Amino acid sequence: MPIKLPSDLPAFDVLTREGVQVMDEDAAARQDIRPLRIGLLNLMPKKIQTENQFARLIGATPLQIELSLIRMSEHETKNTAADHMESFYRPFTEVRETGEKFDGLIITGAPIEHLDFDEVTYIDELRHVFDWTQSHVHSTFGVCWGGMAMINHFHGIRKHMLPHKAFGCFRHQNLAPASPYLRGFSDDCVIPVSRWTEVRQNEIDAVPALSTLLGSEEVGPCLVEDPNHRALYIFNHFEYDSDTLKQEYDRDLTSGTEIIVPINYYPDDNPALTPQNRWRSHAHLLYGNWISEIYQTTPYDISKIGMETTDWRSPGD
């Protein structure tokens, strides 16, 4: 089954050219099926690029997906056209007031790692989002800064500044081969990393309810499961395109920002060569497994989301 997108959303044409099955709203309405409702709370400045990346991953499963784009209510983006935001995004306050529920929600990262959480202008509303997920979302996926903010909110786990930016493609170990989220994973895999902060494994280990599924000796924990809050937190970037790290590297070079060549990214570590994508298959596995788990456990009656028992992997009635 395809992912349902507005036909004039840029991701519609991008994914169609890539061979991802996409359908518009009229075609979706003719199918007698309940699609999985997935929200994307997009905190990244390049909204369209981020839409494409996540739509590509969640649209590659056999299930029909309805993607809803959500933004912070008062925060105005400076990097995406106002008409795009007006046409395709809804503020969180509107989503909350309508009482909508979602089978899944992705909360993206944001380039504000240098700020303490309390210094972020929209942190109060974001914390309200985190609490709202417990009654209105079946499964939440916090990505990079979004995951760090969410794990801090629910468990008090801090983000720590790194002496140098973790930047490149790092090998990660599969620490939980029996996890349904890692079904089909190799014993290790390569994941793009781009951050100035980290969460520390010893602080995660101090919370018995949390389990680290993927981790790296070089850049620490990556994927953490929080079953009590029906959440996953990932601190690195499976969703990145082949050239995303290159774009970041070129941007920093142009601006004069101190930056290293991303580690283990370019062939022979030579920025003159075209980078190779070595994480795409595991990216599709992870997000496909997440969608599969949602499908198997979410209530068929979407109004019952938020009423799940602690054993939320038991299929809903």
FENWO-V210949 format. One record per residue. N is the residue number from 1. RES is the residue in one letter. PHI is phi as a letter, one per 20 degrees, with the letter a starting at -180 (NA if undefined). BURIAL is b if it has 24 or more other ideal C-beta (glycine too) atoms within 12 Angstrom, else e. Layout:
N|RES|PHI|BURIAL, N|RES|PHI|BURIAL
This chain:
1|M|NA|b, 2|P|e|b, 3|I|e|b, 4|K|e|b, 5|L|c|b, 6|P|g|b, 7|S|f|e, 8|D|d|e, 9|L|f|b, 10|P|g|b, 11|A|f|b, 12|F|g|b, 13|D|f|e, 14|V|f|e, 15|L|f|b, 16|T|f|e, 17|R|f|e, 18|E|e|e, 19|G|n|e, 20|V|f|b, 21|Q|f|b, 22|V|c|b, 23|M|c|b, 24|D|e|e, 25|E|f|e, 26|D|f|e, 27|A|f|e, 28|A|f|b, 29|A|f|e, 30|R|e|e, 31|Q|e|e, 32|D|e|e, 33|I|b|e, 34|R|e|e, 35|P|f|b, 36|L|f|b, 37|R|e|b, 38|I|d|b, 39|G|e|b, 40|L|c|b, 41|L|e|b, 42|N|e|b, 43|L|d|b, 44|M|f|b, 45|P|f|e, 46|K|e|b, 47|K|f|b, 48|I|f|b, 49|Q|g|b, 50|T|f|b, 51|E|g|b, 52|N|f|b, 53|Q|f|b, 54|F|f|b, 55|A|f|b, 56|R|g|b, 57|L|f|b, 58|I|e|b, 59|G|e|b, 60|A|e|b, 61|T|e|b, 62|P|f|e, 63|L|d|b, 64|Q|e|b, 65|I|d|b, 66|E|d|b, 67|L|e|b, 68|S|d|b, 69|L|e|b, 70|I|c|b, 71|R|c|b, 72|M|f|b, 73|S|f|b, 74|E|d|e, 75|H|e|b, 76|E|e|e, 77|T|f|b, 78|K|d|e, 79|N|d|e, 80|T|c|b, 81|A|g|e, 82|A|f|e, 83|D|f|e, 84|H|f|b, 85|M|f|b, 86|E|f|e, 87|S|f|e, 88|F|d|b, 89|Y|d|b, 90|R|d|b, 91|P|f|b, 92|F|g|b, 93|T|g|e, 94|E|f|e, 95|V|f|b, 96|R|f|b, 97|E|f|e, 98|T|f|e, 99|G|m|e, 100|E|f|b, 101|K|c|b, 102|F|c|b, 103|D|f|b, 104|G|b|b, 105|L|c|b, 106|I|d|b, 107|I|d|b, 108|T|f|b, 109|G|f|b, 110|A|b|b, 111|P|e|b, 112|I|c|b, 113|E|f|b, 114|H|f|e, 115|L|e|e, 116|D|f|e, 117|F|g|b, 118|D|f|e, 119|E|e|e, 120|V|f|b, 121|T|f|e, 122|Y|d|b, 123|I|f|b, 124|D|f|e, 125|E|f|b, 126|L|f|b, 127|R|f|e, 128|H|f|e, 129|V|g|b, 130|F|g|b, 131|D|f|e, 132|W|f|b, 133|T|g|b, 134|Q|f|b, 135|S|d|b, 136|H|c|b, 137|V|c|b, 138|H|f|b, 139|S|b|b, 140|T|d|b, 141|F|d|b, 142|G|e|b, 143|V|d|b, 144|C|l|b, 145|W|f|b, 146|G|f|b, 147|G|f|b, 148|M|f|b, 149|A|f|b, 150|M|f|b, 151|I|f|b, 152|N|f|b, 153|H|f|b, 154|F|e|b, 155|H|c|b, 156|G|m|e, 157|I|f|b, 158|R|e|e, 159|K|e|b, 160|H|d|e, 161|M|f|e, 162|L|e|e, 163|P|f|e, 164|H|c|e, 165|K|f|b, 166|A|e|b, 167|F|b|b, 168|G|q|b, 169|C|d|b, 170|F|d|b, 171|R|f|b, 172|H|d|b, 173|Q|e|b, 174|N|e|b, 175|L|e|b, 176|A|b|b, 177|P|g|e, 178|A|e|e, 179|S|f|b, 180|P|f|b, 181|Y|f|b, 182|L|d|b, 183|R|g|e, 184|G|n|e, 185|F|f|b, 186|S|f|e, 187|D|f|e, 188|D|b|e, 189|C|b|b, 190|V|e|b, 191|I|c|b, 192|P|f|b, 193|V|c|b, 194|S|b|b, 195|R|a|b, 196|W|d|b, 197|T|c|b, 198|E|b|b, 199|V|d|b, 200|R|d|b, 201|Q|f|b, 202|N|f|e, 203|E|f|e, 204|I|f|b, 205|D|f|e, 206|A|f|e, 207|V|d|b, 208|P|g|e, 209|A|f|e, 210|L|e|b, 211|S|c|b, 212|T|e|b, 213|L|e|b, 214|L|c|b, 215|G|b|b, 216|S|c|b, 217|E|f|e, 218|E|e|b, 219|V|c|b, 220|G|n|b, 221|P|f|b, 222|C|c|b, 223|L|d|b, 224|V|c|b, 225|E|e|b, 226|D|c|b, 227|P|f|b, 228|N|f|e, 229|H|d|b, 230|R|l|b, 231|A|b|b, 232|L|c|b, 233|Y|c|b, 234|I|c|b, 235|F|d|b, 236|N|c|b, 237|H|c|b, 238|F|g|b, 239|E|f|b, 240|Y|g|b, 241|D|f|b, 242|S|g|e, 243|D|d|e, 244|T|f|b, 245|L|f|b, 246|K|f|b, 247|Q|f|e, 248|E|f|b, 249|Y|f|b, 250|D|f|e, 251|R|f|e, 252|D|f|e, 253|L|f|e, 254|T|f|e, 255|S|e|e, 256|G|n|e, 257|T|f|e, 258|E|f|e, 259|I|b|b, 260|I|e|e, 261|V|f|b, 262|P|g|b, 263|I|f|b, 264|N|l|b, 265|Y|d|b, 266|Y|e|b, 267|P|g|e, 268|D|l|e, 269|D|l|e, 270|N|d|e, 271|P|f|e, 272|A|f|e, 273|L|e|e, 274|T|f|e, 275|P|f|b, 276|Q|d|e, 277|N|e|b, 278|R|d|b, 279|W|c|b, 280|R|g|b, 281|S|f|e, 282|H|f|b, 283|A|f|b, 284|H|f|b, 285|L|f|b, 286|L|f|b, 287|Y|f|b, 288|G|f|b, 289|N|f|b, 290|W|f|b, 291|I|f|b, 292|S|f|b, 293|E|f|b, 294|I|f|b, 295|Y|g|b, 296|Q|f|e, 297|T|d|b, 298|T|f|b, 299|P|f|b, 300|Y|f|e, 301|D|e|e, 302|I|f|b, 303|S|f|e, 304|K|e|e, 305|I|g|b, 306|G|n|b, 307|M|d|e, 308|E|f|b, 309|T|f|e, 310|T|g|e, 311|D|e|e, 312|W|f|b, 313|R|e|e, 314|S|f|e, 315|P|g|e, 316|G|f|b, 317|D|f|e
